[in-house]
């Protein structure tokens, strides 16, 4: 997913005029609280121009061939049946094919893989360029010559961080890209909402 997000959820009137949006959508789980703030600060330190909102993508960016509200209903049906779960962030790694620096998931990775498989179909089916690997992106689109140094810095900051490394995944958000590489929140879903009724 792109580097920027406004993090402002609003299903009724999502931000940004429709003509400024791209036909590119994703389903994400935002990292909340102190952990999310730390990751946003770390990403800004690694790649200063970015305006991040730390997240794990359930569905990486993809075009949608129907109105977003139709796709959203598919997601609502599935997420409301999906029980909330815990996500643990473990170690910092690099995707060698893309030089993306990321945080690996420990606990919760299996649930993310299952969730992705259940939701990447029908109106949201898409041939993704890479096998799905749940993670939190810390730096991307950086010169290859800077990757090792930035990864070392990220690893040092992660070792120094004393706050929580786990969070409760209870909400997912359907987002859309804009032409200036920001992401706007279209709809938010509560995991397990249908079960709780």
GIKAWO-V799496 format. One record per residue. N is the residue number from 0. RES is the residue in one letter. PSI is psi in degrees with one decimal (999 if undefined). D_CENTER is the distance of its C-alpha to the mean C-alpha in whole Angstrom. Layout:
N&RES&PSI&D_CENTER ; N&RES&PSI&D_CENTER
This chain:
0&X&153.5&7 ; 1&X&174.2&9 ; 2&X&-13.5&10 ; 3&X&146.6&11 ; 4&X&144.3&10 ; 5&X&-15.9&13 ; 6&X&15.1&11 ; 7&X&107.1&14 ; 8&X&135.7&14 ; 9&X&97.5&17 ; 10&X&-35.9&18 ; 11&X&-42.0&22 ; 12&X&76.6&21 ; 13&X&146.7&18 ; 14&X&153.6&18 ; 15&X&132.8&20 ; 16&X&147.5&23 ; 17&X&-35.9&22 ; 18&X&-15.1&24 ; 19&X&0.9&21 ; 20&X&151.5&18 ; 21&X&160.1&17 ; 22&X&63.2&17 ; 23&X&122.9&14 ; 24&X&157.2&11 ; 25&X&160.2&8 ; 26&X&123.5&7 ; 27&X&158.2&4 ; 28&X&113.9&6 ; 29&X&145.2&6 ; 30&X&117.0&9 ; 31&X&173.1&12 ; 32&X&-151.1&15 ; 33&X&-36.7&17 ; 34&X&-44.8&14 ; 35&X&-42.1&12 ; 36&X&-42.4&15 ; 37&X&-45.7&16 ; 38&X&-37.1&12 ; 39&X&-44.4&12 ; 40&X&-41.0&16 ; 41&X&-42.2&16 ; 42&X&-38.4&14 ; 43&X&-34.4&16 ; 44&X&-39.3&19 ; 45&X&-40.5&18 ; 46&X&84.2&17 ; 47&X&-36.1&19 ; 48&X&-14.3&18 ; 49&X&150.1&15 ; 50&X&81.8&14 ; 51&X&164.9&10 ; 52&X&98.3&8 ; 53&X&135.6&7 ; 54&X&163.0&4 ; 55&X&128.5&3 ; 56&X&126.2&3 ; 57&X&-47.0&7 ; 58&X&110.6&8 ; 59&X&163.4&7 ; 60&X&139.5&9 ; 61&X&151.3&13 ; 62&X&156.1&16 ; 63&X&131.6&17 ; 64&X&-0.5&21 ; 65&X&170.8&22 ; 66&X&141.8&21 ; 67&X&-28.8&18 ; 68&X&-33.3&20 ; 69&X&-45.7&21 ; 70&X&-37.3&18 ; 71&X&-38.4&16 ; 72&X&-38.3&19 ; 73&X&-44.9&19 ; 74&X&-40.3&15 ; 75&X&-45.3&17 ; 76&X&-42.7&20 ; 77&X&-44.6&18 ; 78&X&-34.2&15 ; 79&X&-16.3&18 ; 80&X&-9.2&20 ; 81&X&123.4&17 ; 82&X&143.9&18 ; 83&X&156.2&16 ; 84&X&170.3&16 ; 85&X&137.6&15 ; 86&X&130.5&13 ; 87&X&132.9&14 ; 88&X&127.8&13 ; 89&X&-78.4&16 ; 90&X&159.5&17 ; 91&X&131.8&16 ; 92&X&177.6&17 ; 93&X&132.0&17 ; 94&X&112.5&16 ; 95&X&-30.3&20 ; 96&X&-25.6&19 ; 97&X&-6.2&17 ; 98&X&24.6&18 ; 99&X&128.9&14 ; 100&X&130.8&14 ; 101&X&164.4&12 ; 102&X&126.4&12 ; 103&X&148.8&13 ; 104&X&139.0&13 ; 105&X&-102.7&16 ; 106&X&138.3&17 ; 107&X&-15.8&14 ; 108&X&-41.8&13 ; 109&X&-41.7&16 ; 110&X&-39.7&15 ; 111&X&-41.5&11 ; 112&X&-42.2&13 ; 113&X&-41.2&16 ; 114&X&-44.3&13 ; 115&X&-47.0&12 ; 116&X&-37.5&16 ; 117&X&-28.7&17 ; 118&X&-16.3&15 ; 119&X&58.1&15 ; 120&X&-177.7&18 ; 121&X&-119.9&21 ; 122&X&-15.1&19 ; 123&X&15.1&16 ; 124&X&142.5&18 ; 125&X&137.9&17 ; 126&X&97.9&18 ; 127&X&144.8&15 ; 128&X&-20.8&16 ; 129&X&152.2&15 ; 130&X&142.4&16 ; 131&X&130.5&12 ; 132&X&101.1&11 ; 133&X&136.6&9 ; 134&X&171.5&8 ; 135&X&117.5&7 ; 136&X&134.8&8 ; 137&X&-32.9&11 ; 138&X&138.8&13 ; 139&X&166.0&14 ; 140&X&46.6&17 ; 141&X&152.2&19 ; 142&X&138.4&23 ; 143&X&-36.2&23 ; 144&X&-17.2&26 ; 145&X&-6.4&24 ; 146&X&-49.4&21 ; 147&X&-42.8&23 ; 148&X&-43.1&24 ; 149&X&-36.5&21 ; 150&X&-41.4&20 ; 151&X&-41.3&23 ; 152&X&-45.0&22 ; 153&X&-42.6&19 ; 154&X&-39.0&20 ; 155&X&-45.9&23 ; 156&X&-38.5&21 ; 157&X&-38.1&19 ; 158&X&-37.3&23 ; 159&X&-23.1&24 ; 160&X&128.8&21 ; 161&X&3.3&23 ; 162&X&-170.4&21 ; 163&X&147.5&19 ; 164&X&7.3&16 ; 165&X&154.8&15 ; 166&X&161.5&14 ; 167&X&119.7&14 ; 168&X&101.3&12 ; 169&X&-9.0&14 ; 170&X&145.6&12 ; 171&X&150.6&9 ; 172&X&131.3&9 ; 173&X&122.7&10 ; 174&X&158.1&9 ; 175&X&140.8&12 ; 176&X&149.6&12 ; 177&X&168.4&16 ; 178&X&-19.4&18 ; 179&X&24.1&18 ; 180&X&29.5&14 ; 181&X&161.6&13 ; 182&X&133.6&11 ; 183&X&145.7&12 ; 184&X&127.3&12 ; 185&X&-42.5&14 ; 186&X&146.4&14 ; 187&X&140.5&13 ; 188&X&139.9&14 ; 189&X&120.0&16 ; 190&X&134.1&16 ; 191&X&10.3&19 ; 192&X&-38.2&21 ; 193&X&-33.4&23 ; 194&X&-35.2&24 ; 195&X&-17.6&25 ; 196&X&999&27
